[in-house]
Amino acid sequence: MRGLIWVSVISIGFFAVSSRFRRSDSVVDDWFGREQLALVLALLGTFSIVSGTDTEEVLRDPVTIERVVRGGLAVVALLVVAPALIHRIRSYTPGHRAMTGLLAYVGVALASSIYSAAPLVTAAKVLELTAGLAPILAIAVGPNPGTRLRSTVTLIIGLASAMLTLAVVGFVALPSIFRTFGSRPGFVMQDTLVSPYLHNNGLAALGALIAVFAVAKILTRADHRRAWSGMAVVGVLNVVLAAGRQGVIILLIGLAIVLWSTRRTLLVGLVVPTAAWIAYDYGDTLFDIFARNRPQNLGTLSGRVGWWEVALETWSAHPWTGWGYGAGGRFVALASVGRTSSSVHSGYIETLVGVGIVGIVGLVYALAEVLIWSFRNLRLETALATLIFPLVLRTAVSQGFGGWLNIEFVLFALLVAIVDQSRIDRRIGLIGRTHQMKRVTAKA
């Protein structure tokens, strides 16, 4: 419950500060709608960390106060957004084909509760996922969807930045809560950054994502450059202080893509040669820091490779349907080797074990649509187009958008809706130009 309380306070503070700009900023004005409220409520539940991670304990007693709170928030979120969604659903068109793939994925996840290894767990996670997706769908089929979807991305990025900012402040001011010593050596000191609401790796990965997004905003001369600069600094500090290696990889690759899209000459002429020189002269030192004095763990990705092998063996027994959404990895694969982790630390494999080939097809199709759009729009909408790459990398080595509801899934679903809306807008524009040409031809 601590995580939920902390994030609730952060959210209230974030919206209180943001409301000061509501009258003067049209983007901020789009934050305060029924759909955004429902989305934040759904996300709040994901920070109610459930006590007792033992697999047998969860199966024996799946109903706890934390799970009731999470489910209650998901139900409230659905009730908040339901009137708008029901009223607008007629506007859903074949043009929303990437979203259709995502909805198909959720549909298979729901059906998997029938045969799941942990039916109540599966049903609860599908409920949360639906509560997170419903507000985004309501925006996508509502008025002015293109602008409102983009402003909602900014909302989620801003809210996540507020969490990371508090973590950095807490590292200095509240070390008993936001510091740990001994569990993993840091990059620059023995203490590492932790928080009641996100794991070390989550802080680092989310920090890298926000830093990449913020730098893209700065380089494309977006408004509020001071705010974006602050977010970039906070993001980098989270990567360094949390000592997350996946955060480092996400940050470096993400920044390289941003520079390739916006400052290619600078990247090729200065950044790459400088990086090569640093790697040549200080490679051993950097490797020791990156390895955190445990180079033997790099080959197995801190044990992930072994988990993935077990998970794929488990999946091969039910390749088409999997073992149940949110249940296959934890309650079958990891349980078979005595591990109590909540996931197999790869969203792609987690999805495959949970809903099989039938379920993952919809998710992969939506991802392909987003990737194609992102490559085509790297220069036109650099920040948005670059966002998918940190998400893809994060999902490869952690839950990411391939597990269940979290910030990464929300950002991915927003990108899916933006891709569809861009296609619809382009088609409407093409039809409009065609009609105009016909009228000009007829007059001539």
N, C-alpha and C positions, 0 to 999 in steps of 0.2 A: 504493500500500500504506500510505502514511502515514495516510490517513483511517481505514482499518480498524484500525490499531494504536491510534490515539488513541481511537476510539470503543470499542474493546475494553477499554482501561484505564478509560475513563469508566464503562462498563457494570459492570465488576467492582467499582469503587468504589461505584457507586450501589446495587448489590445488597448489598454488604457493610454499608453504612450502613442500608439498609432492613431487613436481617435483624434488626437490633437491636429493631425494633418488631414483629417477626413474632408473638410470643406475646401481645402486648397489643392488637393491631389486626387484626380479622378481614379487613379489606380488604387489608392488606398480606399476610396469610396466603394469600389467593387468588392472589398474584402468583407463588408458587413452585410451579408445576405443569409437567407435561410440555409442555403446549400453549404456555405462556408462554416456556419455554426454547426451543422450536422457533421461535417467532415472533421472538425476539431474535436467534437464530442466522441466520435468513433476512434480517433487517434489517441485520445486521452486514455481510453481503456487499455491500449497496448502497453502503457507504462505502469500498469498495475501488476507488478512482478509477483507471480504466484509462488508462495512459499511451498517447500516440499517438492523437489524435483525427481525423487525416486520414482521409477516407472511403475512399480507395483503399488506404491502409495497412491499415485494418481488414478490408476485403474480401480483401486479399492474404494477410494473416496474422491470422485471427480468434482464434487460440489463443495467449494470452499468460499469464504467471504470474498476473496480476491476475484474468483471466477464469476461469482454472482455480480460483483460490481462491473466487471468487464462486459458481461452479457447485458446488464442493465443499461450501460452507456450505449452499447450497440443498438439496443431496442429503442432507446430515446432518440438516437440519431436517425433511425429509420422513420420514426413517427414524425420527427421535425421535417424531414425532406419529402415524405410520402405525398402530401397534397400537391406540391409543385411537380413532382415526377409523374404522378397519375394524370395531372392536367396536361402535361406537355408530351407524354410518351407517343402521341400520334405524330409528332414531328420527327420521330426516328425514321431514317430513310436507309436505303441500300448503300448510300454513301458512307455510312458509319461502319464500314466493313472491318476496320481494325478493332473497333469496340465490339463488334459482333464476335470476333475471335476471342476477345477477353471474356465476354459473357458466356461463350461456350465453355471456356475453361472453368469458370465459376459454376456453371451448370453441371459439369462432370464432377466437380468437387462436391457439390450438394448430393448428387446421386451416389457418390462413394460412401456416404454415411450409412447406406444400407448394408454394405459388406465390410465396413471399416474394422480394423483391429481394435479400435477404440471409438465406437460410434458417437458417444457423447462429446468427446474431444473434437472429432471431425465436425459434428453439427455446430458446435460452439465457434469453431474457427471459421466455418463458412458463414455463419451469422455475422461475425466481425468483418469478414471480407466484403460481404454484401453491404454492410453499413458504411464501409469506406468507399465502395464503388458507386453506390446509389447517388450521393451528392454530385459526383463528377458527371454521371450520366444526366442528371437533372440540369446541370449547367450546359452540357453539350447540346441538349435539345431545347434549351431555353432561349431567351432574347440575347442578342449580342454575344454569342458563345465564344468567338475568337478572342475578344478582349477579356472577357471574364475568366476564361480558362487560363490565359497568360497571367492575369493578376492573381489568380489562385495559386499558381506556381510561385509567384513572388511572396504570397502569404506564407506558404509552407516553408520556403527558404528562410524567410524572416523569422518565423517561429522557431525553426531549428537553430538559427543563429543566436537567438536569445538564450536557448538552452546551453549552447556552447560558450557563450559569453559568460554566463553565470558559472560554468565549470572552471573557466580560466580565473575568474575573480575568486572563486572558492578555493582554488589551488593555493592562492596567496593568503586569503583571509580566513578560510575555514579548512585548514589542512586535515583536521580529524575526519572530515566528511569527503573531501575531494582529493585526498592523497592516499597512496598506499606504498608500502616499502617491502621489498623482498620477494613478492610474487613474480615479478619480471623486472629486470633492470631497465632503466630509462635510457634514452639516447644521450641526454646531457647531464643527468644526475641519477642517483639511485631511486629517488621517489618517482612515481608515475601518476599521471592524472587519472582519476576515476570519478564516477558520479553515481547517485542513487537511481538514475533513470536511464543511463546508457553504459554499456560495457566499454572497456578501454578501446577495443577494436572498433566499436560503433562510434565512439567519439572521434577517433582518428579518421575513419572512412568518411563520416559525415562532414568532418572538418575539411577534408580534401575536396569533397564534392562542392561544398559551399565556396571554398577558396577558388576553385576553377571557375565556377559560375560567376563569382564576383569579379574576378580578373577579366573575364570575357565582357562583362558589363562595362568595366572601366575602359577597356581597349576599344570598345565600340561606341564610346562617348555617350553612354546612357545617362539619364538624369540621376540625381542623388549620388554623385560619385564619391563624396565623403563617406556616406553610409556604406557603399560597396567596398571602399578601401578598408573601412573598419572590419567588415565581415571577412575580407580576405586575410587580414592580419589574425583575427580570431581563429579562422579556419586553420591557418598554418600553425599557430600556437597549439591547437588541439592535436594536430598530427605529431608535433615534436614532443609535447609534454606527455601525451598518452602512449608514446613509443609504439605506435601501430605500424607494422611493416606494410600491411596492405594499404594503409593510408598514404605512405610514402610513394608506393607504386601508382596509386590512383592519382595523386597530386602531380607526379612527374609526367605521366602519360597525358593526363588532362591538360596540363599547361602546354605541353608540346603541341597538342591538337589545336588549342586556342591560338598559340603563336603561329602555327602553320596557316591558320585561317585568316589571321589579321595582321601579323607582322612577320611574313615569311623571310624577308631579307635579314631581319634581326635574328631570327631563329638560326638560319643557316650560317650567317656571317659572324655572329658573336656568341650566341647561347651554346650552340653545339660545340664549337671549338673550345670554349671556356670549360664546358662540362667534361670534354674529353681530356683536357689538361689536368683538371682537378682529379678526375678518375685515375689518370696515369700516375700523378705524384702522390696522391693521398688514398689510393685504392684500398690498401691494406687496412688503414685506419678506419675508413668509411665502412668497409666490410665488417670489421669487428664491432663497430657501433650498430650496424644494421642487424648483425647476427645476434646481438645482445649476449655475447659470450656463449652462445649455444649454436654453433655452426652445424652440429649434427641434426638439428631440428629443421634446417632449411630444406634438406632433401625430401623429407616427408611432409613438409608444410605444417609443422607442429602436430603431426599425427593425422592430418586430414586425409592423406593418401590412403592410409589403412582403413579409415572410416568409409571412404568412397568405394573401396574394393568390396567391403562387406555390404554396403548399400546396393551396389550393382548386382552382387550375387543374390541378394534378397529380391530385388526387382525382377531378376530373370525367372523367378518362380511364378510371377503374375505380371508379365510384361505389358499386357494390353490395358488392364484396369488398375494396377497397383494395389496397395494395401489399405488405402483410405487417406484422404487429404489430411495433411498435418499429423498423420499417425504412422505411416509406413516407416519413416526414418527413425523416429524415436522409439516406438513401441514394438517394432519388429527387428529392423536392422541393428540398431545400437543395443537394444535389449539382448540380442543374441550373443553379444560379446561383453555384456555386463557394463556398458557405458550408460551414464545417466544424463548426457547432454540433451538439450531440447531439440537439436537438429543435427544433420550430418555435415553442416558447414559448407554446403553448396546448394544454392537455390535451385539450380537446374536438376541436380540429382535428387534433391528433396521432392521436387515436383514429379519426377519420373517414378520414384518409389511410391509416392502418394496416390497419383491418379493415372500412372502408366502412359502409354503412347496415346491412347484416346484423349486423355486430358491435356497432355503437354502440347498437342498439335495447335490448339487455339492460342496458347501462350506464345509459342514460337512464331505463329503467323503474325500476331500483334507486334512482337519484337522485330520481326523482319520489316514490317511496314514502317516502324519508327526508325530503324536503322537506315532504310532507303531514304526516307524524308530527311534525316539528319545529315547524311552525306551530301544531299542535294542543296541543303540550306545552311551549310557551315559558314558561308560568308554573309548571307542575308539575315539570319537569326542565330548568330554565333553562340550566345549563352544557352538558348534553348536547345539548339542542335548538338551542342557539346555535352549536355546534361546526361544523355543516354550512355555515354562511354564510362563515366564513373559508376553508373548503376550496373552496367554489364560486368565490369571488373569486380565490383563488390559482390554480386550474385554468384560469381564463380567460386569464391572462397568463403562465403558466408551465406546467410539467409537471403539478403537482398530482396528483390521483388518476386522471387520464386518460392518463397515460403508462405507466410501468411501476412495479415495486415500489419503494415508498419509505414514509416515515412517513405522508404524506398518504393514500396508498392504504390503509394498515393502519387508520387512524382511520376512513376512509370505510367500509371493510368491517365494522368493528366496529359502526358505526352501523346499517348494513344488517341485521346480525344482531340488534341490539337492537330495531329496528323490528319484525322478524318475531316476536321473542319477546314483545314487548308485545302484539301481536295475538293470539298463541297464549294468553298468560296471560289476556287479556280474554275470549277465547272460552271458556276453561275455567271462569273465574269465572261467566260467564253461564250455562253449562250447569249448574254447581253450584247456582246460585240457582234455576234452573228446576226442578231435581229436588227442591230443598228445598220450593219452593212446592207442588209436586205432592204431596209427602208430607203437608204441612200440610193441604192440601185433602182428601186421602183420609181423614185422621184426623177432620176435621170432618164 
